Amino acid sequence: MTLAELNTILKSIPGFEKKVAYRAFPKGKAPALPFICYLATQTNNFDADNTVYHVVQGVDIELYTRRKDEASEAAVEAALNENNIVWEKYEEYIDDEEVYQITYEVEV
């Protein structure tokens, strides 16, 4: 899977069709919450004998919400599950922005 394919999956989530961006929305152009940003973070390649045989790209998918939004979380998780994308999740509250950040760690 590529980042472009992941982008398509995320934009297919009902309610998020125009609320997905790579890394961040342009300054002053962020849509109303909730929205999703995703970014490549690191690789976890399969390699041996000084050769990379398969590139595995780590990606963080960040769901931003004003308050705890279990429906949006369930929608993201359903899209990942339907596309056989294994994920891990953690949650953080960003005081300065007054938003929740739910991060899904995946590999593509």
NORGIDA-V821462 format. One record per pair of residues at least 24 apart in sequence whose ideal C-beta (glycine too) atoms are under 10 Angstrom apart, sorted by the first residue. I is the first residue (numbers start at 1). J is the second residue. If there is no record, write none. Layout:
I_J / I_J
This chain:
1_57 / 1_59 / 1_83 / 1_84 / 1_85 / 1_106 / 1_107 / 1_108 / 2_57 / 2_108 / 3_38 / 3_39 / 3_40 / 3_57 / 3_59 / 3_108 / 5_83 / 5_108 / 6_38 / 6_40 / 6_57 / 6_59 / 6_61 / 6_79 / 6_80 / 6_83 / 6_85 / 6_106 / 6_108 / 7_36 / 7_38 / 8_83 / 9_61 / 9_76 / 9_79 / 9_80 / 9_82 / 9_83 / 9_85 / 9_108 / 10_36 / 10_37 / 10_38 / 10_61 / 10_63 / 10_76 / 10_79 / 10_80 / 11_36 / 11_79 / 12_79 / 12_82 / 12_83 / 13_63 / 13_72 / 13_75 / 13_76 / 13_78 / 13_79 / 13_80 / 14_75 / 14_78 / 14_79 / 15_71 / 15_72 / 15_75 / 16_63 / 16_72 / 16_75 / 16_76 / 16_79 / 19_63 / 19_64 / 20_61 / 21_62 / 22_59 / 23_60 / 23_62 / 24_62 / 30_64 / 32_66 / 33_63 / 33_64 / 33_65 / 33_66 / 33_67 / 33_69 / 33_72 / 33_97 / 33_99 / 33_100 / 34_63 / 34_64 / 34_65 / 34_66 / 34_67 / 34_69 / 34_71 / 34_72 / 34_73 / 34_75 / 34_76 / 34_99 / 34_100 / 34_102 / 35_62 / 35_63 / 35_64 / 35_65 / 35_72 / 35_99 / 36_61 / 36_62 / 36_63 / 36_64 / 36_72 / 36_76 / 36_102 / 36_104 / 37_61 / 37_62 / 37_63 / 37_64 / 37_101 / 37_103 / 38_62 / 38_63 / 38_103 / 38_104 / 38_106 / 38_108 / 40_108 / 41_103 / 41_105 / 41_106 / 41_107 / 42_107 / 43_107 / 44_107 / 55_108 / 56_107 / 56_108 / 57_106 / 57_107 / 57_108 / 58_105 / 58_106 / 58_107 / 58_108 / 59_85 / 59_87 / 59_104 / 59_105 / 59_106 / 59_107 / 59_108 / 60_90 / 60_101 / 60_103 / 60_104 / 60_105 / 60_106 / 61_85 / 61_87 / 61_89 / 61_102 / 61_103 / 61_104 / 61_105 / 61_106 / 62_92 / 62_101 / 62_102 / 62_103 / 62_104 / 63_89 / 63_91 / 63_99 / 63_100 / 63_101 / 63_102 / 63_103 / 63_104 / 64_94 / 64_97 / 64_99 / 64_100 / 64_101 / 64_102 / 65_91 / 65_99 / 65_100 / 65_101 / 65_102 / 66_97 / 66_98 / 66_99 / 66_100 / 67_98 / 67_99 / 67_100 / 68_93 / 68_100 / 68_102 / 69_100 / 69_102 / 70_102 / 72_100 / 72_102 / 73_100 / 73_102 / 73_104 / 76_102 / 76_104 / 77_102 / 77_104 / 80_104 / 80_106
